[in-house]
Structures are given as structure tokens and as C-alpha cells.
Amino acid sequence: MDWTRLPLVGILFGWVLTRMKIGRDHDVQIFKNLDSIANESRIDDILRSSIYTSHLSLQELRQLEAFTAALGRTENSYLNSTVQLRAEELRFEMNKLLDLVMETFSSKRPDVLGFYPRLIDRTLYDSKWAELDKNIDEVLDAYRTYRTSLKKHLSI
């Protein structure tokens, strides 16, 4: 017996399919909005090149802050619960990294921040560098997981 031919089941089945399509379109649009702020290659470049080499421009810092803030906005909430969970995890890791950057980077030039420009205490310097390195890896892992969930659930 074809259950979708029963009136109530057919209506419910059609509603669920329609809802899934609308949800997917909504989530794809959110992804496009976030990707326009900072795409995968840009985030990778900032994390692996700029921060990791101890030279971060203010523009790059503002871009990471804007991306992180956008992840937390209500209008950018994904309808797919798995993707939303991964976005929240990414936002959490990005906030931890940004907090550490604000704590450990200072102005070298008017538009460039550097990691502890003056070496004062070698053990403190090394421990903060190790913490920064760990946070970068955590953000990259969270971003990879986020992107994988987008590919799996939204076929992006």
C-alpha cells in the first residue's frame, strides 16, 4: 500500500518535503552570507599565515571578528540542527582565539599587530605561543567540521 496516497499522510508528506527544501535554501543563503565575509581560503590564510607568523593586520583581525559575530547572529541561525551545532562550536573556538589574540598581540605599526613584540619573559612567551598554536589548530578543526557538515547536510 502506498501510504502517500492517503489524504492526511500525503498532505503531511508534502509539507515535510516542502519544509526541507525551504530549510535547505535558507541554510544555503546563510552560508553564502557568511562566506562573503570570510571564505575558507581567507580564514585559512589568516590563521596559518598571518597569526602563525606573528603579524596580523587590523583588517584581518576585523574580518575574523565580523565572521565570528555573524555566526552568532540570530538571523544567521541554520535550520539544520547539525549544521547549527557545528557553527556554534566554530564560533566558540573563534572567540577563544580572538580573546587570546587580543591578550597576546600588540601594535607594531599603526595597522599591524605582532605577537609580543618585545621578548620579556621567555617562559611566558613560549607558553602563550604554545596556547596560540593549540587554539589555531582547534579553530581549524572546528572550521573543517563545520564545512564537512555543510557538505554532508546541504550538499554545498
NUVEXVO-879036 format. One record per residue (C-alpha): z, y, x; chain; residue number from 1. Coordinates in Angstrom, 2 decimals. Example, Ala and Ser with C-alpha at 12.3 -4.5 7.8 and 13.67 -1.06 7.14 Angstrom:
# residues 2
((7.80, -4.50, 12.30), 'A', 1)
((7.14, -1.06, 13.67), 'A', 2)
END
This chain:
# residues 156
((0.00, 0.00, 0.00), 'A', 1)
((-0.91, 3.46, 1.26), 'A', 2)
((2.30, 5.50, 0.92), 'A', 3)
((0.47, 8.79, 1.36), 'A', 4)
((-1.28, 8.23, -1.99), 'A', 5)
((1.99, 8.55, -3.89), 'A', 6)
((2.22, 12.15, -5.14), 'A', 7)
((5.58, 13.13, -3.68), 'A', 8)
((5.07, 11.28, -0.39), 'A', 9)
((1.60, 12.75, 0.03), 'A', 10)
((2.88, 16.28, -0.53), 'A', 11)
((5.76, 15.74, 1.89), 'A', 12)
((3.47, 14.13, 4.48), 'A', 13)
((1.02, 17.04, 4.23), 'A', 14)
((3.84, 19.56, 4.57), 'A', 15)
((5.17, 17.86, 7.69), 'A', 16)
((1.71, 17.77, 9.30), 'A', 17)
((1.12, 21.40, 8.43), 'A', 18)
((4.53, 22.36, 9.77), 'A', 19)
((3.89, 20.55, 13.03), 'A', 20)
((0.60, 22.41, 13.51), 'A', 21)
((2.18, 25.76, 12.79), 'A', 22)
((5.06, 24.94, 15.12), 'A', 23)
((2.70, 23.96, 17.90), 'A', 24)
((0.66, 27.16, 17.54), 'A', 25)
((3.86, 29.22, 17.57), 'A', 26)
((5.12, 27.46, 20.70), 'A', 27)
((1.78, 27.81, 22.47), 'A', 28)
((1.82, 31.54, 21.76), 'A', 29)
((5.34, 31.84, 23.19), 'A', 30)
((4.20, 30.00, 26.30), 'A', 31)
((1.25, 32.38, 26.68), 'A', 32)
((3.56, 35.39, 26.33), 'A', 33)
((5.95, 34.07, 28.97), 'A', 34)
((3.10, 33.02, 31.23), 'A', 35)
((1.68, 36.55, 31.08), 'A', 36)
((4.95, 37.88, 32.53), 'A', 37)
((5.05, 35.38, 35.40), 'A', 38)
((2.86, 32.33, 35.64), 'A', 39)
((3.59, 29.15, 37.57), 'A', 40)
((1.89, 30.21, 40.79), 'A', 41)
((3.59, 33.62, 40.75), 'A', 42)
((7.05, 32.13, 40.29), 'A', 43)
((6.35, 29.58, 43.00), 'A', 44)
((5.15, 32.32, 45.34), 'A', 45)
((8.24, 34.47, 44.75), 'A', 46)
((10.66, 31.58, 45.18), 'A', 47)
((9.03, 29.75, 48.07), 'A', 48)
((7.61, 32.71, 49.96), 'A', 49)
((9.44, 35.92, 49.21), 'A', 50)
((13.02, 34.82, 48.62), 'A', 51)
((12.82, 31.93, 51.05), 'A', 52)
((11.59, 34.19, 53.85), 'A', 53)
((14.38, 36.70, 53.13), 'A', 54)
((12.07, 39.51, 51.98), 'A', 55)
((11.89, 40.25, 48.27), 'A', 56)
((10.14, 43.28, 46.86), 'A', 57)
((11.73, 45.15, 43.97), 'A', 58)
((8.60, 44.44, 41.92), 'A', 59)
((9.09, 40.69, 42.40), 'A', 60)
((12.78, 40.96, 41.50), 'A', 61)
((11.91, 42.90, 38.33), 'A', 62)
((9.29, 40.29, 37.44), 'A', 63)
((11.83, 37.46, 37.72), 'A', 64)
((14.33, 39.47, 35.69), 'A', 65)
((11.74, 40.17, 32.99), 'A', 66)
((10.75, 36.49, 32.81), 'A', 67)
((14.39, 35.40, 32.58), 'A', 68)
((15.16, 37.99, 29.91), 'A', 69)
((12.09, 36.96, 27.91), 'A', 70)
((13.22, 33.32, 28.00), 'A', 71)
((16.46, 34.39, 26.31), 'A', 72)
((14.98, 36.50, 23.53), 'A', 73)
((15.26, 35.11, 20.00), 'A', 74)
((11.60, 35.81, 19.26), 'A', 75)
((10.70, 33.60, 22.22), 'A', 76)
((12.57, 30.55, 20.95), 'A', 77)
((10.44, 27.43, 20.84), 'A', 78)
((10.39, 25.43, 17.62), 'A', 79)
((10.13, 22.18, 19.55), 'A', 80)
((13.75, 21.36, 20.37), 'A', 81)
((12.97, 19.58, 23.66), 'A', 82)
((10.90, 22.47, 24.98), 'A', 83)
((13.57, 24.95, 23.85), 'A', 84)
((16.25, 22.96, 25.67), 'A', 85)
((14.17, 22.98, 28.87), 'A', 86)
((13.58, 26.74, 28.51), 'A', 87)
((17.34, 27.30, 28.14), 'A', 88)
((18.02, 25.18, 31.23), 'A', 89)
((15.43, 27.17, 33.17), 'A', 90)
((16.97, 30.45, 32.02), 'A', 91)
((20.42, 29.26, 33.11), 'A', 92)
((19.17, 28.31, 36.58), 'A', 93)
((17.18, 31.55, 36.91), 'A', 94)
((20.27, 33.59, 36.00), 'A', 95)
((22.31, 31.77, 38.66), 'A', 96)
((19.64, 32.51, 41.24), 'A', 97)
((19.32, 36.16, 40.23), 'A', 98)
((23.11, 36.58, 40.42), 'A', 99)
((23.09, 35.16, 43.95), 'A', 100)
((20.14, 37.35, 44.95), 'A', 101)
((21.97, 40.44, 43.71), 'A', 102)
((25.03, 39.36, 45.67), 'A', 103)
((23.31, 38.49, 48.94), 'A', 104)
((20.25, 40.75, 49.19), 'A', 105)
((20.40, 44.43, 50.04), 'A', 106)
((17.92, 47.20, 50.66), 'A', 107)
((15.96, 47.03, 53.91), 'A', 108)
((13.40, 49.63, 52.92), 'A', 109)
((13.02, 51.60, 49.71), 'A', 110)
((11.04, 48.86, 47.95), 'A', 111)
((12.11, 45.72, 49.86), 'A', 112)
((15.31, 43.72, 49.71), 'A', 113)
((16.43, 41.49, 52.56), 'A', 114)
((18.92, 38.68, 52.84), 'A', 115)
((21.95, 40.10, 54.65), 'A', 116)
((20.00, 42.44, 56.94), 'A', 117)
((22.84, 42.50, 59.43), 'A', 118)
((24.42, 39.29, 60.60), 'A', 119)
((28.17, 39.92, 60.49), 'A', 120)
((29.80, 36.54, 59.95), 'A', 121)
((27.71, 33.53, 60.94), 'A', 122)
((29.61, 31.02, 58.75), 'A', 123)
((29.36, 33.26, 55.68), 'A', 124)
((25.68, 33.87, 56.38), 'A', 125)
((25.00, 30.13, 56.74), 'A', 126)
((26.96, 29.18, 53.62), 'A', 127)
((25.21, 31.81, 51.47), 'A', 128)
((21.83, 30.77, 52.86), 'A', 129)
((22.58, 27.12, 52.00), 'A', 130)
((23.65, 28.18, 48.49), 'A', 131)
((20.47, 30.23, 48.08), 'A', 132)
((18.32, 27.33, 49.27), 'A', 133)
((20.06, 24.99, 46.81), 'A', 134)
((19.58, 27.46, 43.94), 'A', 135)
((15.89, 27.86, 44.73), 'A', 136)
((15.47, 24.07, 44.56), 'A', 137)
((17.36, 23.93, 41.25), 'A', 138)
((15.17, 26.64, 39.74), 'A', 139)
((12.01, 24.90, 40.95), 'A', 140)
((13.23, 21.60, 39.46), 'A', 141)
((14.11, 23.29, 36.16), 'A', 142)
((10.72, 25.02, 36.09), 'A', 143)
((8.93, 21.74, 36.81), 'A', 144)
((10.87, 20.05, 34.00), 'A', 145)
((10.08, 22.93, 31.64), 'A', 146)
((6.36, 22.75, 32.44), 'A', 147)
((6.35, 18.96, 32.08), 'A', 148)
((7.93, 19.24, 28.62), 'A', 149)
((5.26, 21.79, 27.65), 'A', 150)
((2.51, 19.42, 28.76), 'A', 151)
((4.09, 16.44, 27.02), 'A', 152)
((5.03, 18.05, 23.72), 'A', 153)
((2.44, 20.81, 23.34), 'A', 154)
((-0.45, 19.45, 25.45), 'A', 155)
((-0.63, 22.65, 27.49), 'A', 156)
END
